[in-house]
Amino acid sequence: MAKGFNSGNKQDEELPKPKLNKELLLKAGKIFQYIKPYRVKFFFGMFFLILSSLVMLTFPALLGAMIDAAQGQQTYSWLPSSVKFLGLLALGLLAFTSFLSFFRIRLFVEIAEKALASIRRDSFQKLIALPIEFFANRRVGELNSRLSADLAQIQDVMTTTLAEILRQLISLALGVVLLVWVSPQLALLNLCILPVIVVTAIFFGKYIRNLSRQAQDQLAESNTVLQETLQGISNVKAFVNECYETQRYGNRLNAVVKIAVKGATFRGMFASFIIFCVFGAVIAVVWYGAALVAEGALTVGDLTTYILYSMFVAGSMGSFPELYANIQKALGASERVLEILDEVPEKVDTTADSKIIKQPITGAISFKHVAFSYPTRPDIKTLKDISFEAHAGDKIAIVGPSGTGKSTLASLILQFYKPDAGLICYDQKPASDYSLSDIRNQVAIVPQDVLLFGGTIRENIAYGKLDAEAEEIIEAAKRANAHSYIMQFPEGYDTLVGERGVKLSGGQRQRIAIARALLKDPAILILDEATSSLDSESERQVQLALEELMKNRTSIIIAHRLSTIYDADKIIVVNEGVVSESGTHNELVQLENGLYKHLYQLQSNAKVDA
């Protein structure tokens, strides 16, 4: 039970940091193809970055020269030894660096934002063009994360991390060269200490990260206990297990504390070591540098210059672990985003012309020996051999026990899935002869659980015909028996329905869905148990609206309540993946030992008992 909640309980969970390799770098390189349209601006941004980094490295030399000039010494023969001149030169270079930094930041942010907008647009377009089976295997939260957290990580790298890595590399490389140039003796002293710090940092860092992950896992386990206990509080109290749950939660917390204290011990040791090494290095440099100054081998200005360059180098080295981690996370994020971009979409028209019907359908539909199993359960045949035919304008009802594949037929009619065997035909022509857009533009569905978008009633009805006039929307609502209740709201058609339509009742949502379908004016209508979850009054209102919706179009009614399909032109009984019976209501109730007759009698007896 605990495993199911772990990920949800880790607050601010970090993105995975995969190991860097050639394959991952090549994959991630595809993301940076989006920078190509802005390569001129990117080149100028890089030029400003390199130039500003080089200018910044002149400041320690200028400040050292200024100190020497104040003592009457000249550090560089080619540079005037005037304190005033050197101060004004430093201020001028600082202003120039600020000017360069402004344009660098401005250009990189513009490039990153435009590139990210293109990636988001392409990812979203690819996402909504993917087949239904793709979404059956993934959670919405995971996909949302790819378009938010993953792309935000890539954005950080494009705007700051790449530029910062280049800047720090320049500072590190040139800084070390300049340290050796200013004082080879002091540079050798620093370089002796450096390997010790690096090796220790790697060892301690790896061990501390491992302890941190263990602490996070234990904390997640304790949060799971808390969540499970509160969700099942009635069972806890019924079995008088308050003490047991308290002990169970306490044991988890003790494990967290134990690991946290162990981690704190090693972090404290590591921090103490680093502080000793860093400040020890500073003391050693000043001590040895002062000795060199006393001997006349080094000026005070040179010592100051060396210390400042040491700070540049130390700062650059200190920033690399975080920058490297950001690159790792961005590469992992790029890999996940590319998984979406590399998916094979449906052959559906996603252009502005997608609503234009090129091959009209009159409404005739037929299934010919159709077999189907869901891609996630290939070993289970949901449909084994389904054959039936509906003429244009027919009212066909599909009934049968739960789990026999009735709703699967609706998905196949909409071409959400392709059959494993057999043919689905529209107007006697195979589905493959039509484009997906043409089929779906001429098929509408009113499901049992209606999903409304979080906008207004007007927008939700107009979803069936995006360019509908206000009069068309009102007329569709009237025909769907929805206009009267809509006008009772203070905002009328501009009433916000809330997320998924939570501000409306089930019957109200159903009538909005019916109005939407009326506005679409499909050739084929699918009603997937559209009234099964409604109370009697709501069902009556919705049934009247459905009768209006079914006029002059082929209707496929997937029904649970048999009382709603007595007048169907044909009733198809599906059982264990095959058509076991078909005929009118009167014909089917005459069949001895028939499944339809059995279901009808069960519902009739239930009504009498009620």
C-alpha positions as CSV (number, residue, x, y, z in Angstrom):
1,M,0.0,0.0,0.0
2,A,2.8,2.4,0.8
3,K,4.3,2.4,-2.7
4,G,1.3,3.9,-4.3
5,F,1.7,7.2,-2.5
6,N,5.4,7.7,-2.4
7,S,5.8,10.0,-5.3
8,G,2.9,12.1,-4.3
9,N,4.3,12.8,-0.9
10,K,7.7,14.0,-1.9
11,Q,7.3,17.8,-1.9
12,D,9.3,19.6,-4.5
13,E,10.5,16.3,-6.0
14,E,13.6,16.8,-8.0
15,L,13.8,16.0,-11.7
16,P,15.8,12.9,-12.5
17,K,19.5,13.5,-13.3
18,P,20.6,10.9,-15.9
19,K,24.2,10.0,-16.5
20,L,25.7,12.0,-19.4
21,N,26.6,10.0,-22.4
22,K,27.0,10.5,-26.2
23,E,23.5,9.2,-27.0
24,L,21.8,11.4,-24.5
25,L,23.7,14.5,-25.7
26,L,22.8,13.7,-29.3
27,K,19.1,13.3,-28.3
28,A,19.1,16.6,-26.4
29,G,20.7,18.3,-29.3
30,K,17.4,18.0,-31.2
31,I,15.8,20.4,-28.7
32,F,18.4,23.0,-29.5
33,Q,17.4,22.9,-33.1
34,Y,14.7,25.3,-32.0
35,I,17.4,27.9,-31.5
36,K,18.4,27.8,-35.2
37,P,15.9,30.5,-36.4
38,Y,17.6,32.9,-33.9
39,R,21.2,31.9,-34.5
40,V,22.3,35.4,-35.4
41,K,21.0,36.8,-32.1
42,F,22.5,33.8,-30.3
43,F,25.9,34.5,-31.9
44,F,25.8,38.2,-30.7
45,G,24.7,37.0,-27.3
46,M,27.7,34.7,-27.1
47,F,30.0,37.5,-28.4
48,F,28.8,39.9,-25.7
49,L,29.1,37.1,-23.1
50,I,32.8,36.3,-24.0
51,L,33.7,40.0,-24.2
52,S,32.1,40.9,-20.9
53,S,33.9,37.9,-19.2
54,L,37.2,38.9,-20.6
55,V,36.7,42.5,-19.5
56,M,35.7,41.4,-16.0
57,L,39.1,39.6,-15.7
58,T,40.9,42.9,-16.0
59,F,39.6,44.3,-12.8
60,P,41.9,42.4,-10.4
61,A,44.9,43.6,-12.4
62,L,43.7,47.2,-12.4
63,L,43.0,47.2,-8.7
64,G,46.4,45.7,-8.0
65,A,48.0,48.3,-10.2
66,M,46.0,51.1,-8.4
67,I,47.4,49.9,-5.0
68,D,51.0,49.9,-6.4
69,A,50.4,53.3,-7.9
70,A,49.4,54.6,-4.5
71,Q,52.7,53.4,-3.2
72,G,54.6,55.0,-6.0
73,Q,55.3,51.8,-7.9
74,Q,54.4,51.0,-11.5
75,T,53.1,47.5,-12.1
76,Y,52.8,47.6,-15.9
77,S,55.2,49.7,-18.0
78,W,52.5,50.2,-20.7
79,L,50.0,51.5,-18.2
80,P,50.2,55.0,-16.6
81,S,50.8,54.7,-12.9
82,S,48.2,57.4,-11.9
83,V,45.6,56.4,-9.3
84,K,43.1,58.8,-10.8
85,F,43.6,57.4,-14.4
86,L,43.4,53.8,-13.2
87,G,40.2,54.4,-11.1
88,L,38.5,56.2,-14.1
89,L,39.6,53.3,-16.4
90,A,38.1,50.7,-14.0
91,L,34.8,52.6,-13.8
92,G,34.7,52.9,-17.6
93,L,35.3,49.2,-18.0
94,L,32.7,48.5,-15.4
95,A,30.1,50.6,-17.3
96,F,31.1,48.8,-20.6
97,T,30.7,45.4,-18.9
98,S,27.3,46.4,-17.6
99,F,26.3,47.6,-21.1
100,L,27.4,44.2,-22.6
101,S,25.7,42.2,-19.8
102,F,22.4,44.0,-20.5
103,F,22.4,43.0,-24.2
104,R,23.6,39.5,-23.4
105,I,20.8,38.9,-20.9
106,R,18.2,40.5,-23.2
107,L,19.2,38.4,-26.2
108,F,19.4,35.1,-24.3
109,V,16.1,35.5,-22.7
110,E,14.4,36.5,-25.9
111,I,15.9,33.5,-27.8
112,A,15.0,31.1,-24.9
113,E,11.4,32.4,-24.6
114,K,10.8,32.2,-28.4
115,A,12.4,28.8,-28.7
116,L,10.5,27.4,-25.7
117,A,7.2,28.8,-27.1
118,S,7.9,26.9,-30.3
119,I,8.7,23.7,-28.3
120,R,5.5,24.1,-26.2
121,R,3.4,24.7,-29.3
122,D,4.8,21.7,-31.1
123,S,4.6,19.5,-28.1
124,F,1.0,20.4,-27.4
125,Q,0.1,20.0,-31.1
126,K,1.7,16.6,-31.2
127,L,0.2,15.6,-27.9
128,I,-3.4,16.3,-28.9
129,A,-2.8,14.5,-32.3
130,L,-1.7,11.3,-30.6
131,P,-4.1,8.3,-30.6
132,I,-6.2,7.5,-27.6
133,E,-4.1,4.4,-26.7
134,F,-1.2,6.8,-25.9
135,F,-3.3,8.5,-23.2
136,A,-4.5,5.2,-21.8
137,N,-0.9,4.3,-20.8
138,R,-0.1,7.7,-19.2
139,R,-1.4,9.9,-16.4
140,V,-2.5,13.4,-17.1
141,G,-0.2,14.7,-14.3
142,E,2.8,13.1,-16.0
143,L,2.0,14.7,-19.4
144,N,1.3,18.1,-17.8
145,S,4.7,17.8,-16.0
146,R,6.5,17.4,-19.3
147,L,4.9,20.6,-20.6
148,S,5.6,22.6,-17.4
149,A,8.4,21.3,-15.1
150,D,10.5,19.7,-17.9
151,L,10.3,22.7,-20.2
152,A,10.9,25.1,-17.4
153,Q,14.1,23.2,-16.7
154,I,15.1,23.5,-20.4
155,Q,14.2,27.2,-20.2
156,D,16.6,27.7,-17.3
157,V,19.4,26.1,-19.2
158,M,18.8,28.1,-22.3
159,T,18.5,31.5,-20.5
160,T,21.2,31.2,-17.8
161,T,23.0,27.8,-17.4
162,L,24.7,27.6,-20.8
163,A,25.8,31.2,-20.6
164,E,26.9,30.8,-17.1
165,I,28.9,27.6,-17.8
166,L,30.8,29.4,-20.7
167,R,31.4,32.4,-18.5
168,Q,32.7,30.3,-15.6
169,L,34.9,28.2,-17.9
170,I,36.5,31.4,-19.2
171,S,37.0,32.7,-15.7
172,L,38.4,29.4,-14.5
173,A,40.8,28.8,-17.5
174,L,42.1,32.4,-17.8
175,G,42.0,32.8,-14.0
176,V,44.4,29.9,-13.5
177,V,46.7,31.3,-16.3
178,L,46.7,34.7,-14.7
179,L,47.4,33.2,-11.2
180,V,50.5,31.6,-12.6
181,W,51.5,34.8,-14.5
182,V,51.1,37.0,-11.3
183,S,53.0,34.5,-9.0
184,P,54.0,31.0,-10.0
185,Q,55.1,30.3,-6.3
186,L,51.6,31.1,-4.9
187,A,49.9,29.3,-7.8
188,L,51.9,26.1,-7.0
189,L,50.8,26.4,-3.3
190,N,47.1,26.6,-4.3
191,L,47.4,23.7,-6.8
192,C,48.8,21.4,-4.1
193,I,45.8,22.0,-1.9
194,L,43.2,21.7,-4.7
195,P,43.3,17.9,-5.4
196,V,42.7,17.2,-1.7
197,I,39.6,19.4,-1.7
198,V,38.2,18.0,-4.9
199,V,38.7,14.3,-4.0
200,T,37.2,14.9,-0.5
201,A,34.3,16.8,-2.0
202,I,33.4,14.0,-4.4
203,F,33.6,11.3,-1.7
204,F,31.6,13.3,0.9
205,G,29.1,14.7,-1.7
206,K,28.2,11.2,-3.0
207,Y,27.7,9.8,0.4
208,I,25.7,12.7,1.7
209,R,23.4,12.6,-1.4
210,N,22.8,8.9,-0.8
211,L,21.8,9.7,2.8
212,S,19.5,12.5,1.7
213,R,17.7,10.2,-0.7
214,Q,17.2,7.6,2.1
215,A,15.8,10.3,4.4
216,Q,13.4,11.5,1.6
217,D,12.2,7.9,1.1
218,Q,11.7,7.4,4.8
219,L,9.8,10.7,5.1
220,A,7.6,9.6,2.1
221,E,6.9,6.3,3.9
222,S,5.9,8.2,7.1
223,N,3.6,10.5,5.1
224,T,2.0,7.4,3.5
225,V,1.2,6.1,6.9
226,L,-0.3,9.4,7.8
227,Q,-2.4,9.5,4.6
228,E,-3.6,5.9,4.9
229,T,-4.5,6.3,8.5
230,L,-6.5,9.5,8.0
231,Q,-8.3,8.1,4.9
232,G,-9.2,4.9,6.8
233,I,-9.9,6.6,10.2
234,S,-13.2,4.9,10.6
235,N,-11.5,1.5,10.4
236,V,-8.8,2.6,12.8
237,K,-11.4,3.6,15.4
238,A,-13.6,0.5,14.7
239,F,-10.7,-1.8,15.4
240,V,-9.4,0.4,18.3
241,N,-6.0,0.5,16.6
242,E,-5.0,4.1,17.5
243,C,-2.1,3.0,19.5
244,Y,-0.8,0.7,16.7
245,E,-1.0,3.4,14.1
246,T,0.7,5.9,16.5
247,Q,3.6,3.4,17.0
248,R,3.7,2.7,13.2
249,Y,4.0,6.4,12.4
250,G,6.5,6.9,15.3
251,N,8.7,4.1,14.0
252,R,8.9,5.8,10.5
253,L,9.7,9.2,12.1
254,N,12.5,7.6,14.2
255,A,14.0,6.2,11.0
256,V,13.8,9.6,9.4
257,V,15.5,11.2,12.5
258,K,18.2,8.5,12.6
259,I,19.2,9.0,8.9
260,A,18.9,12.8,9.2
261,V,21.2,12.9,12.2
262,K,23.7,10.6,10.4
263,G,23.5,12.9,7.4
264,A,24.0,16.0,9.5
265,T,27.1,14.4,11.1
266,F,28.7,13.9,7.7
267,R,27.6,17.3,6.4
268,G,29.1,18.9,9.5
269,M,32.4,17.0,9.0
270,F,32.5,18.0,5.4
271,A,31.6,21.6,6.1
272,S,34.3,21.8,8.8
273,F,36.8,20.3,6.4
274,I,36.0,22.7,3.6
275,I,36.0,25.7,5.9
276,F,39.4,24.6,7.2
277,C,40.8,24.1,3.7
278,V,39.4,27.3,2.2
279,F,40.4,29.6,4.9
280,G,43.6,27.6,5.5
281,A,44.4,28.3,1.8
282,V,43.7,32.0,2.2
283,I,45.9,32.1,5.3
284,A,48.6,30.2,3.5
285,V,48.4,32.5,0.5
286,V,48.5,35.7,2.6
287,W,51.2,34.3,4.8
288,Y,53.4,33.1,2.0
289,G,52.5,36.2,-0.1
290,A,53.5,38.5,2.7
291,A,56.8,36.7,3.0
292,L,57.4,37.2,-0.8
293,V,56.4,40.9,-0.4
294,A,59.0,41.3,2.4
295,E,61.6,39.7,0.2
296,G,60.7,42.1,-2.6
297,A,59.8,39.2,-4.9
298,L,56.1,40.4,-5.0
299,T,54.5,43.8,-4.7
300,V,51.4,44.5,-2.5
301,G,49.4,45.2,-5.7
302,D,50.4,41.8,-7.1
303,L,49.4,40.1,-3.9
304,T,46.0,41.9,-4.1
305,T,45.7,40.9,-7.7
306,Y,46.5,37.3,-6.9
307,I,44.0,37.1,-4.1
308,L,41.2,38.6,-6.3
309,Y,42.0,36.2,-9.1
310,S,41.9,33.4,-6.6
311,M,38.4,34.5,-5.7
312,F,37.4,34.4,-9.3
313,V,38.8,30.9,-9.7
314,A,37.3,29.6,-6.5
315,G,33.9,31.1,-7.4
316,S,34.0,29.4,-10.8
317,M,34.9,26.1,-9.3
318,G,32.2,26.3,-6.7
319,S,29.5,27.0,-9.3
320,F,30.3,24.0,-11.5
321,P,28.6,21.2,-9.4
322,E,25.2,23.1,-9.5
323,L,25.6,24.0,-13.2
324,Y,26.5,20.4,-14.0
325,A,23.4,19.2,-12.0
326,N,21.2,21.7,-14.0
327,I,22.6,20.4,-17.3
328,Q,21.9,16.8,-16.2
329,K,18.3,17.7,-15.3
330,A,17.8,19.6,-18.5
331,L,19.1,16.7,-20.6
332,G,16.7,14.3,-18.8
333,A,13.9,16.8,-19.3
334,S,14.8,17.1,-23.0
335,E,14.7,13.3,-23.3
336,R,11.2,13.2,-21.9
337,V,9.9,16.0,-24.1
338,L,11.5,14.4,-27.2
339,E,9.6,11.2,-26.4
340,I,6.4,13.2,-27.1
341,L,7.8,14.9,-30.2
342,D,9.0,11.5,-31.6
343,E,5.6,9.8,-31.1
344,V,3.7,8.9,-34.2
345,P,0.5,10.9,-34.3
346,E,-2.9,10.0,-35.8
347,K,-3.4,10.9,-39.4
348,V,-5.8,13.7,-38.4
349,D,-6.0,17.1,-39.9
350,T,-4.8,19.7,-37.4
351,T,-4.9,22.7,-39.7
352,A,-7.6,25.4,-39.9
353,D,-9.4,23.4,-42.6
354,S,-9.9,20.4,-40.3
355,K,-13.7,21.3,-40.0
356,I,-14.3,21.2,-43.8
357,I,-16.0,17.9,-44.7
358,K,-14.6,16.5,-47.9
359,Q,-16.5,13.2,-48.0
360,P,-20.0,13.5,-46.6
361,I,-21.6,10.5,-44.9
362,T,-25.3,9.9,-45.1
363,G,-25.3,7.8,-41.9
364,A,-25.2,4.2,-42.9
365,I,-22.8,2.1,-40.8
366,S,-21.9,-1.5,-40.7
367,F,-19.6,-3.8,-38.7
368,K,-18.4,-6.9,-40.5
369,H,-16.8,-9.6,-38.3
370,V,-15.0,-7.1,-36.2
371,A,-12.6,-8.3,-33.5
372,F,-10.7,-6.1,-31.1
373,S,-8.5,-6.1,-28.1
374,Y,-7.1,-3.1,-26.3
375,P,-3.4,-2.4,-26.9
376,T,-2.9,-2.5,-23.1
377,R,-4.5,-5.9,-22.8
378,P,-3.7,-7.7,-26.1
379,D,-4.4,-11.1,-24.6
380,I,-8.0,-10.3,-23.8
381,K,-10.4,-10.2,-26.7
382,T,-13.0,-7.5,-25.9
383,L,-14.8,-8.1,-29.2
384,K,-14.6,-11.5,-30.9
385,D,-17.0,-11.3,-33.9
386,I,-19.3,-8.4,-34.2
387,S,-21.5,-8.0,-37.3
388,F,-24.5,-5.6,-37.7
389,E,-25.7,-3.0,-40.1
390,A,-27.6,0.3,-39.6
391,H,-29.2,2.2,-42.5
392,A,-29.2,6.0,-42.6
393,G,-31.7,7.3,-40.1
394,D,-32.0,4.0,-38.2
395,K,-32.2,3.9,-34.4
396,I,-29.9,1.0,-33.3
397,A,-29.7,0.0,-29.6
398,I,-26.8,-2.0,-28.2
399,V,-27.4,-3.8,-24.9
400,G,-25.8,-6.5,-22.9
401,P,-24.1,-7.2,-19.5
402,S,-21.4,-4.9,-18.2
403,G,-17.9,-5.4,-19.6
404,T,-19.1,-7.0,-22.8
405,G,-17.7,-4.3,-25.1
406,K,-20.6,-2.0,-25.7
407,S,-18.7,1.2,-25.1
408,T,-15.8,-0.2,-27.1
409,L,-18.1,-0.2,-30.2
410,A,-18.5,3.6,-29.7
411,S,-14.8,4.1,-29.6
412,L,-14.4,2.0,-32.8
413,I,-17.2,4.0,-34.6
414,L,-15.2,7.2,-33.7
415,Q,-12.1,5.5,-34.9
416,F,-10.3,6.0,-31.6
417,Y,-9.0,2.5,-32.2
418,K,-8.6,0.3,-35.3
419,P,-10.1,-3.2,-35.2
420,D,-7.8,-6.2,-35.1
421,A,-9.8,-8.0,-37.7
422,G,-12.9,-7.3,-39.8
423,L,-14.2,-4.1,-41.4
424,I,-16.1,-1.0,-40.2
425,C,-17.9,0.7,-43.1
426,Y,-19.6,4.0,-43.5
427,D,-22.0,4.2,-46.5
428,Q,-20.8,0.8,-47.5
429,K,-17.2,2.1,-47.8
430,P,-14.4,1.0,-45.5
431,A,-13.3,3.4,-42.8
432,S,-9.8,3.5,-44.4
433,D,-11.4,5.3,-47.4
434,Y,-12.2,8.3,-45.2
435,S,-9.9,10.7,-43.4
436,L,-10.2,10.6,-39.6
437,S,-11.3,14.3,-39.6
438,D,-14.2,13.5,-42.0
439,I,-15.4,10.6,-39.9
440,R,-15.2,12.5,-36.6
441,N,-16.7,15.6,-38.0
442,Q,-19.8,13.6,-38.9
443,V,-20.1,11.5,-35.7
444,A,-21.1,12.9,-32.3
445,I,-21.2,11.3,-28.9
446,V,-23.2,12.1,-25.7
447,P,-21.4,10.1,-23.0
448,Q,-22.7,9.0,-19.6
449,D,-20.1,11.2,-17.8
450,V,-20.2,14.5,-19.7
451,L,-17.0,16.5,-19.6
452,L,-17.4,20.3,-19.9
453,F,-14.6,22.7,-20.3
454,G,-14.0,25.3,-17.6
455,G,-15.4,28.3,-19.6
456,T,-19.0,29.6,-20.1
457,I,-22.1,27.7,-21.1
458,R,-22.0,29.5,-24.4
459,E,-18.4,28.3,-25.1
460,N,-19.2,24.7,-24.2
461,I,-22.2,24.6,-26.5
462,A,-20.2,26.3,-29.3
463,Y,-17.6,23.6,-29.0
464,G,-19.8,21.6,-31.4
465,K,-19.5,24.4,-34.0
466,L,-16.8,26.9,-33.2
467,D,-18.1,29.6,-35.7
468,A,-21.7,29.3,-34.5
469,E,-23.7,32.6,-34.2
470,A,-25.4,33.5,-30.9
471,E,-28.8,32.7,-32.4
472,E,-27.6,29.2,-33.4
473,I,-26.4,28.5,-29.9
474,I,-29.7,29.6,-28.3
475,E,-31.7,27.5,-30.8
476,A,-29.6,24.4,-30.0
477,A,-30.1,25.0,-26.3
478,K,-33.9,25.3,-26.8
479,R,-34.0,22.1,-28.8
480,A,-31.9,20.4,-26.0
481,N,-34.4,21.5,-23.4
482,A,-31.7,23.6,-21.7
483,H,-32.6,27.2,-22.5
484,S,-35.0,27.7,-19.7
485,Y,-32.6,26.7,-16.9
486,I,-29.7,28.6,-18.5
487,M,-31.8,31.8,-18.4
488,Q,-32.4,31.3,-14.7
489,F,-28.7,31.9,-14.1
490,P,-27.9,35.7,-13.5
491,E,-25.2,35.6,-16.3
492,G,-27.3,33.4,-18.6
493,Y,-25.2,31.9,-21.4
494,D,-22.1,33.6,-20.0
495,T,-22.3,31.6,-16.7
496,L,-19.0,29.9,-15.9
497,V,-19.5,26.1,-15.5
498,G,-16.4,25.5,-13.3
499,E,-13.8,22.8,-13.8
500,R,-15.3,19.8,-15.6
501,G,-18.7,21.5,-15.2
502,V,-18.9,21.0,-11.5
503,K,-21.3,24.0,-11.0
504,L,-24.0,22.2,-13.0
505,S,-26.0,19.1,-12.1
506,G,-25.7,15.9,-14.1
507,G,-28.9,16.5,-16.0
508,Q,-27.9,20.1,-16.9
509,R,-24.5,18.9,-18.1
510,Q,-26.2,16.2,-20.3
511,R,-28.4,18.8,-21.9
512,I,-25.4,21.1,-22.6
513,A,-23.7,18.0,-24.3
514,I,-26.9,17.4,-26.3
515,A,-27.0,21.1,-27.4
516,R,-23.4,20.8,-28.4
517,A,-24.2,17.7,-30.5
518,L,-27.2,19.4,-32.1
519,L,-25.0,22.3,-33.1
520,K,-22.6,19.9,-34.7
521,D,-25.5,18.3,-36.6
522,P,-23.8,14.9,-37.1
523,A,-24.8,12.1,-39.5
524,I,-24.2,9.5,-36.8
525,L,-25.1,10.0,-33.2
526,I,-23.8,7.8,-30.3
527,L,-25.6,7.8,-27.0
528,D,-23.4,6.0,-24.5
529,E,-25.8,5.3,-21.5
530,A,-26.6,9.0,-21.5
531,T,-29.3,8.8,-18.9
532,S,-28.2,6.0,-16.7
533,S,-26.8,8.1,-13.8
534,L,-29.7,10.6,-13.7
535,D,-32.7,10.9,-11.3
536,S,-36.2,10.5,-12.7
537,E,-37.0,14.1,-13.3
538,S,-33.6,14.8,-14.9
539,E,-34.0,11.7,-17.0
540,R,-37.3,12.8,-18.3
541,Q,-35.9,16.2,-19.3
542,V,-32.9,14.7,-21.0
543,Q,-34.9,12.0,-22.7
544,L,-37.1,14.7,-24.4
545,A,-33.9,16.4,-25.5
546,L,-32.5,13.1,-26.8
547,E,-35.6,12.5,-28.9
548,E,-35.1,15.9,-30.5
549,L,-31.4,15.1,-31.1
550,M,-32.1,11.7,-32.7
551,K,-34.5,13.0,-35.4
552,N,-33.3,12.4,-39.0
553,R,-30.0,10.9,-38.1
554,T,-28.5,7.4,-37.5
555,S,-28.5,6.8,-33.7
556,I,-26.4,4.2,-31.9
557,I,-27.8,3.9,-28.4
558,I,-25.7,2.1,-25.8
559,A,-28.4,1.4,-23.2
560,H,-28.5,0.1,-19.6
561,R,-32.1,1.0,-19.0
562,L,-34.1,-1.1,-21.5
563,S,-37.2,1.1,-21.0
564,T,-35.5,3.8,-23.1
565,I,-35.1,1.6,-26.3
566,Y,-38.5,0.0,-26.8
567,D,-39.0,1.9,-30.1
568,A,-35.5,1.2,-31.5
569,D,-35.5,-0.1,-35.2
570,K,-33.1,-2.8,-34.1
571,I,-31.8,-4.0,-30.8
572,I,-28.4,-5.8,-30.8
573,V,-27.5,-7.9,-27.8
574,V,-23.7,-8.2,-27.2
575,N,-22.5,-10.9,-24.9
576,E,-18.9,-12.2,-24.4
577,G,-17.7,-10.3,-27.5
578,V,-20.3,-11.5,-30.0
579,V,-23.7,-10.6,-31.2
580,S,-25.9,-13.2,-29.5
581,E,-29.3,-11.7,-30.5
582,S,-30.8,-9.0,-32.7
583,G,-34.2,-7.8,-33.5
584,T,-37.0,-5.4,-32.3
585,H,-38.1,-5.3,-28.7
586,N,-41.2,-7.3,-29.5
587,E,-39.2,-10.0,-31.3
588,L,-36.6,-10.3,-28.6
589,V,-39.0,-10.7,-25.7
590,Q,-40.5,-13.7,-27.5
591,L,-37.2,-15.6,-27.5
592,E,-37.2,-18.4,-25.0
593,N,-34.1,-18.3,-22.8
594,G,-33.0,-15.1,-24.6
595,L,-30.5,-12.8,-22.8
596,Y,-32.5,-9.7,-23.7
597,K,-35.7,-11.3,-22.3
598,H,-33.9,-12.2,-19.1
599,L,-32.5,-8.6,-18.7
600,Y,-35.9,-7.1,-19.4
601,Q,-37.6,-9.3,-16.8
602,L,-35.0,-8.4,-14.2
603,Q,-35.5,-4.7,-14.7
604,S,-39.3,-5.1,-14.8
605,N,-39.3,-7.1,-11.5
606,A,-37.0,-4.5,-10.0
607,K,-39.5,-1.7,-10.9
608,V,-42.4,-3.7,-9.4
609,D,-40.4,-4.4,-6.1
610,A,-39.5,-0.7,-5.9
